[in-house]
Amino acid sequence: MLLLLAGCSATSVVAGQRFVLVNDPTGISDKIPSGALALDTRTGQLCYTISGTSAGAPALPMCSDLARKNQQ
């Protein structure tokens, strides 16, 4: 249940988990370790949670880069 409290000068803020860990939804590579992929719930884009992915793994941005990009 979500409860928002707002007054005359209050600002409502809805917070949630931005990056959700996912398994390799493509099944494209067995080189991606468990916990290395996340879904950015704001953009719908897959990203890596750790650097140094193996050859043969899909080219995806780092989750930290996506977070910084959206803060600007």
ABEGO torsion letter per residue (X at the ends): XBBBBBBAABBBBBBBBABBBBBBAAGABAABBBGABBBBAAAGBBBBABBGBBBGBBBBBBAAAAAAAAAX
